[in-house]
Amino acid sequence: MKLTGAQILMKALKEEGVETIFGYPGGAVIEIYDALSQTDIEHVLVRHEQGAVHAADGYARAKGQVGVCLVTSGPGATNTVTGIASAYMDSIPIVIITGQVPTSLIGNDAFQEVDIVGITRPCTKHNYLVKNIDDLAKTVKEAFYIASSGRPGPVLIDIPKDITTSKTIYKAPEKINLKSYNPTYNPNLKQLAKVVSLIKEAKKPVIFAGGGIILSKASEELRELAYYANIPVTTSLMGLGAFPGTHPLWLGMLGMHGTFRANMSIAECDLLLAIGVRFDDRVTGRTDAFASKAKIVHVDIDPTSIHKNINVHVPVVGDCKATLCQLNKMIKQQIPDKNFPDSKTWIDTIQEWKKTTPLAYDQKDIIKPQYVIEKLYEVTKGQAIITTEVGQNQMWAAQYYHYDSPNHFITSGGLGCMGFGLPAAIGAQKARPDKLVVDIAGDGSIQMNIQELATAVQHCLPVKIVILNNGYLGMVRQWQQLFYERRYSCTRMEFAPDFVKLAEAFGAVGFRTSKPEEVVSILQQGIAINKPVIMDFIVEKEENVYPMVPAGKALTEMLLV
Ligand SMILES: Cc1ncc(C[n+]2csc(CCOP(=O)(O)OP(=O)(O)O)c2C)c(N)n1
């Protein structure tokens, strides 16, 4: 039986196990929306296409599966670009389906025509313009395969309107076989033998884990390695949750706003096992001073990320999970009695750094933003999925909430995209209806995609928004204070809406306080309500995130107050 292109698309999505699509309709996708209504795939109607992509991103991260979004041509497509760029930088598997003008009009500056394949070429892992209906089913299958295999990433499929209406027989290949794309999953054993010897010899080893651990579902294997060999662990922002944030071997996050002990450990270690990381500049600080006393091992599935920012001694190309499984096996065979060189002195040094220079703040009369996060951690018993906006709120969420499990901290790490947190929370809540999902926000960022509160209300997704309301674009103000002699150029939010009334206008619930003694009870009340809730905490205006490594400085050159 012949099917329309729109029906073929639906069948192909079903074959990929798609249950939810985040999207926004329009003329070029009207046929697709009609076919969608004949399936049991759920659709979450966002209020802006940027929200659809961030929601698909949050869904993908919370569920550990590919997220999908669907938008129309022209402005619908261009509105997705920021979300795609964010997913690309964080290696998140999503498939973006865009409508396109009919093939006969492509290149004519037709109504709502843009070259979205051209526009997104640098920020997608791959993209397609489907020119022949007979390629459609195969293209969808390939897109899901490419998005989720190797180093994951966003893949875009642009479908002209005439392809959605014309008909053909559904046929998709059993298996995808791409000549020029063959990710290496299994590590080279000779390289791993070198890693085992380095671990045997090391006196001051550190594991630096990243988002690759979470993407490859390797946190169990990471824990096994760290526990067995007694190696302290730090992570990048993207790696939070890969290792339990409450374990004694946990160093805290690394980098510009990393903990003193994590940054010092990198400076002092003699072996750095970097696994599933890309050595972002926010992590390394001045690269020539980064782990300068250490032998560096770098495990990554993407060979192009090796030696890209940091030269390493032992590169290992492979999937984090496959590599760690193999490495753990080899270590246990070769060092059966946990006979590692005594790491006590090293662990004691780290404990001393923790004692002398912990993360700290002083809670007095005005609410400190850090205090809100600490109380949120206590009230939620560390069990919530946390999404964030960008700025100081994001860094405090990374420092003061402790993540014991992967897929619980969802943030725009690479692109640093304000407006990410609320739609990502919506996607995460859709993926995990059993979980409490909280967006930790700044008063600036939350205004970037606040319209998605309507999406949350319409779809009964009871996400919670904790606003750390400092009246400033806080992180930029912090830089102006520290490096531009307090010239607060255009960072004062002189007007902000009444977030309580705004919540109510959207059909959500709002709370506000400026009193430290009310923080816990507002968190408890807000969390108990089975609806979207905004909790607006009026916090200390000029609180800064510390430690801070100024841009271009070495990790040891931290500002501590
Ligand atoms: C879309 C976007 N525009 C601009 C920036 C630059 N930027 C980074 S942090 C920040 C301030 C964020 O302010 P707010 O959301 O109030 O959070 P705070 O830092 O006060 O916690 C800005 C403007 C950005 N990251 N993303």
The ligand as a MOL file (V3000), in Angstrom:
LIG
                    3D

  0  0  0     0  0            999 V3000
M  V30 BEGIN CTAB
M  V30 COUNTS 26 27 0 0 0
M  V30 BEGIN ATOM
M  V30 1 C 21.2920 33.9150 25.0520 0
M  V30 2 C 22.3850 34.5120 25.8690 0
M  V30 3 N 22.5990 35.8470 25.8190 0
M  V30 4 C 23.5890 36.3960 26.5620 0
M  V30 5 C 24.3850 35.6290 27.3540 0
M  V30 6 C 25.5290 36.2530 28.1520 0
M  V30 7 N 25.3070 36.0540 29.6030 0 CHG=1
M  V30 8 C 25.9260 35.0670 30.2790 0
M  V30 9 S 25.4710 35.0250 31.8830 0
M  V30 10 C 24.4760 36.3520 31.6960 0
M  V30 11 C 23.7110 36.8960 32.8580 0
M  V30 12 C 22.5750 36.0260 33.2510 0
M  V30 13 O 21.7590 36.7240 34.1360 0
M  V30 14 P 20.6680 36.0170 34.9930 0
M  V30 15 O 19.8640 35.0930 34.1670 0
M  V30 16 O 19.9060 37.0310 35.7410 0
M  V30 17 O 21.5060 35.0710 35.9340 0
M  V30 18 P 22.5550 35.3900 37.1130 0
M  V30 19 O 23.9010 35.4110 36.4910 0
M  V30 20 O 22.1710 36.6810 37.7370 0
M  V30 21 O 22.3630 34.2040 38.0150 0
M  V30 22 C 24.5170 36.8330 30.3870 0
M  V30 23 C 23.7730 38.0110 29.8950 0
M  V30 24 C 24.1460 34.2450 27.3380 0
M  V30 25 N 24.8770 33.3950 28.0330 0
M  V30 26 N 23.1240 33.7170 26.6200 0
M  V30 END ATOM
M  V30 BEGIN BOND
M  V30 1 1 1 2
M  V30 2 1 2 3
M  V30 3 2 2 26
M  V30 4 2 3 4
M  V30 5 1 4 5
M  V30 6 1 5 6
M  V30 7 2 5 24
M  V30 8 1 6 7
M  V30 9 2 7 8
M  V30 10 1 7 22
M  V30 11 1 8 9
M  V30 12 1 9 10
M  V30 13 1 10 11
M  V30 14 2 10 22
M  V30 15 1 11 12
M  V30 16 1 12 13
M  V30 17 1 13 14
M  V30 18 2 14 15
M  V30 19 1 14 16
M  V30 20 1 14 17
M  V30 21 1 17 18
M  V30 22 2 18 19
M  V30 23 1 18 20
M  V30 24 1 18 21
M  V30 25 1 22 23
M  V30 26 1 24 25
M  V30 27 1 24 26
M  V30 END BOND
M  V30 END CTAB
M  END
